[in-house]
Amino acid sequence: MDNKNKLMLAAIDLMAEKGYKGVSTKEIAAAAGVSEMTLFRNFGSKQNLLEKAVDHYHYSIEMTNVFQEKIIWDLRTDLLMISHMYFEIMERNRKLFLIVLKDDELFEIREKAQKHPRILLDLLTNYFTEMQKKKKMVATAAETQAITFMWMNYGAFMSQLFGASTITKIPMHDFIKSSVELFVRALTPAFLE
């Protein structure tokens, strides 16, 4: 693993434990097994290090690959795969989300991170548009369906992140299956059912 990745992972672990303000660049460098000078040479500042980590570990690159390589143009199969991949990536990066969401000083990083959901929105919108062209989906506002699908999954992730187990015991796998099934039933043309 290169020094940049070591530093980003060390920063994420330490900031998740102690908060953004509670960690020094010296601590991050020590946890990564490099000098503080290496941290500054690679990132310039603690904030820039976190910003690069958010950009590097967010989901847009992986989700773009999913849409380019794994889509089979079957609504149920595709939406299940997209949802499972989304939750897998979000769960893997849960520490990063907690860091950025907890500290008001990180507003700029949150703003810049909005490019990732925008990319996913475009991917889903294009997918729904193409499904309509293929007559595999009812005529509908593709972007509206895309954002509804995204917000549904994001809301489930955020609920889980902040203690959904106190609200419901339904496993995430069951939620994904049920929510995708609702989408499929609502958006599949009657002659395909």
C-alpha positions as CSV (number, residue, x, y, z in Angstrom):
1,M,0.0,0.0,0.0
2,D,1.4,3.4,-0.9
3,N,1.9,6.3,1.5
4,K,-1.2,8.2,0.3
5,N,-3.5,5.3,1.0
6,K,-1.9,4.6,4.4
7,L,-2.3,8.2,5.4
8,M,-6.0,8.4,4.2
9,L,-6.9,5.2,6.0
10,A,-5.0,6.3,9.2
11,A,-6.8,9.6,9.1
12,I,-10.2,8.0,8.7
13,D,-9.7,5.6,11.6
14,L,-8.3,8.3,13.9
15,M,-10.9,10.9,13.0
16,A,-13.7,8.4,13.4
17,E,-12.5,7.7,16.9
18,K,-11.5,11.2,18.1
19,G,-13.2,13.5,15.7
20,Y,-11.7,15.8,13.1
21,K,-10.4,18.4,15.6
22,G,-9.2,15.7,18.0
23,V,-6.5,14.4,15.7
24,S,-3.2,16.0,14.8
25,T,-1.2,15.6,11.6
26,K,1.6,14.1,13.7
27,E,-0.8,11.4,15.0
28,I,-2.0,10.6,11.5
29,A,1.5,10.3,10.2
30,A,2.6,8.1,13.1
31,A,-0.4,5.8,12.7
32,A,0.4,5.5,8.9
33,G,4.1,4.7,9.7
34,V,5.4,7.8,7.8
35,S,6.8,11.1,8.7
36,E,4.6,14.2,9.2
37,M,6.6,15.7,6.3
38,T,5.4,12.9,4.1
39,L,1.8,13.8,5.0
40,F,2.4,17.5,4.1
41,R,4.3,16.6,0.9
42,N,1.4,14.4,-0.2
43,F,-1.6,16.5,1.0
44,G,-0.5,19.9,2.3
45,S,-3.0,19.9,5.2
46,K,-5.2,17.8,7.4
47,Q,-8.3,19.2,5.7
48,N,-6.9,18.4,2.2
49,L,-6.1,14.9,3.3
50,L,-9.7,14.3,4.5
51,E,-11.0,15.9,1.3
52,K,-8.9,13.5,-0.9
53,A,-10.0,10.6,1.3
54,V,-13.7,11.5,0.7
55,D,-13.0,11.8,-3.0
56,H,-11.0,8.5,-3.2
57,Y,-13.3,6.3,-1.1
58,H,-16.7,7.6,-2.2
59,Y,-18.9,5.5,-4.5
60,S,-19.0,7.2,-7.9
61,I,-16.1,5.4,-9.5
62,E,-17.3,2.0,-8.4
63,M,-20.9,2.7,-9.3
64,T,-19.9,4.0,-12.8
65,N,-18.1,0.7,-13.3
66,V,-21.2,-1.2,-12.2
67,F,-23.4,0.7,-14.8
68,Q,-20.8,0.1,-17.5
69,E,-20.0,-3.5,-16.9
70,K,-22.8,-5.3,-15.0
71,I,-26.1,-3.9,-16.2
72,I,-28.1,-6.6,-18.0
73,W,-31.2,-4.5,-18.7
74,D,-33.5,-6.5,-16.4
75,L,-35.1,-4.0,-14.0
76,R,-35.3,-6.4,-10.9
77,T,-31.8,-7.8,-11.4
78,D,-30.2,-4.5,-12.1
79,L,-31.9,-2.6,-9.2
80,L,-31.1,-5.3,-6.8
81,M,-27.5,-5.3,-7.8
82,I,-27.3,-1.5,-7.7
83,S,-28.8,-1.4,-4.2
84,H,-26.6,-4.1,-2.8
85,M,-23.5,-2.4,-4.3
86,Y,-24.6,1.0,-2.9
87,F,-25.0,-0.4,0.6
88,E,-21.8,-2.4,0.4
89,I,-19.8,0.8,-0.5
90,M,-21.7,3.0,2.0
91,E,-21.1,0.5,4.8
92,R,-17.4,0.1,3.9
93,N,-17.1,3.9,4.2
94,R,-19.4,4.5,7.2
95,K,-16.5,6.0,9.3
96,L,-15.9,8.6,6.6
97,F,-19.6,9.6,6.5
98,L,-19.7,9.9,10.3
99,I,-16.6,12.2,10.3
100,V,-17.9,14.5,7.6
101,L,-21.4,14.7,8.9
102,K,-20.5,15.4,12.6
103,D,-18.2,18.4,12.1
104,D,-19.7,21.7,10.9
105,E,-16.2,22.9,10.0
106,L,-16.2,20.3,7.2
107,F,-19.0,22.0,5.3
108,E,-16.8,22.6,2.3
109,I,-15.9,18.9,2.1
110,R,-19.6,17.9,2.3
111,E,-20.4,20.4,-0.5
112,K,-17.6,19.0,-2.8
113,A,-18.7,15.4,-2.0
114,Q,-22.1,16.2,-3.6
115,K,-20.5,15.5,-7.0
116,H,-20.8,11.7,-6.2
117,P,-24.6,11.6,-5.7
118,R,-24.9,13.8,-8.8
119,I,-23.0,11.2,-10.8
120,L,-25.2,8.4,-9.5
121,L,-28.3,10.4,-10.3
122,D,-27.1,10.8,-13.9
123,L,-26.3,7.1,-14.1
124,L,-29.7,6.1,-12.8
125,T,-31.5,8.6,-14.9
126,N,-29.8,7.4,-18.1
127,Y,-30.5,3.8,-17.1
128,F,-34.2,4.5,-16.6
129,T,-34.4,6.5,-19.8
130,E,-32.8,3.6,-21.8
131,M,-35.1,1.1,-20.1
132,Q,-38.0,3.2,-21.4
133,K,-36.6,3.2,-24.9
134,K,-36.3,-0.5,-24.7
135,K,-40.0,-0.7,-23.6
136,K,-38.9,-2.5,-20.4
137,M,-40.2,0.3,-18.2
138,V,-43.4,2.4,-18.2
139,A,-43.1,6.0,-19.5
140,T,-42.2,8.1,-16.5
141,A,-40.0,11.0,-15.5
142,A,-36.7,9.2,-15.4
143,E,-34.9,11.6,-13.1
144,T,-37.8,11.7,-10.7
145,Q,-37.6,7.9,-10.4
146,A,-33.8,8.0,-10.1
147,I,-33.8,10.4,-7.2
148,T,-36.7,8.6,-5.5
149,F,-34.6,5.4,-5.7
150,M,-31.5,7.2,-4.4
151,W,-33.3,8.9,-1.5
152,M,-34.9,5.6,-0.5
153,N,-31.5,3.9,-0.3
154,Y,-29.8,6.9,1.3
155,G,-32.5,7.2,3.9
156,A,-32.2,3.5,4.7
157,F,-28.4,3.8,5.0
158,M,-28.6,6.9,7.2
159,S,-31.2,5.3,9.5
160,Q,-28.9,2.3,9.8
161,L,-25.9,4.6,10.5
162,F,-27.7,6.3,13.3
163,G,-29.4,3.3,15.0
164,A,-32.2,1.9,12.9
165,S,-32.0,-1.3,15.0
166,T,-33.9,0.7,17.7
167,I,-36.8,1.3,15.2
168,T,-37.0,-2.0,13.3
169,K,-35.4,-5.5,13.3
170,I,-35.9,-5.9,9.5
171,P,-32.5,-6.9,8.0
172,M,-31.1,-4.6,5.3
173,H,-31.2,-7.5,2.7
174,D,-35.0,-7.8,3.3
175,F,-35.4,-4.0,3.0
176,I,-33.5,-4.0,-0.3
177,K,-35.6,-6.9,-1.7
178,S,-38.9,-5.3,-0.7
179,S,-38.1,-1.8,-1.9
180,V,-36.8,-3.0,-5.3
181,E,-39.9,-5.2,-5.7
182,L,-42.1,-2.1,-5.2
183,F,-40.1,-0.2,-7.9
184,V,-40.3,-3.2,-10.3
185,R,-44.1,-3.6,-9.8
186,A,-44.7,0.1,-10.3
187,L,-42.4,0.6,-13.3
188,T,-42.8,-2.6,-15.3
189,P,-45.2,-2.4,-18.3
190,A,-48.2,-4.7,-17.8
191,F,-47.4,-6.8,-20.9
192,L,-44.0,-7.8,-19.3
193,E,-45.4,-8.9,-15.9
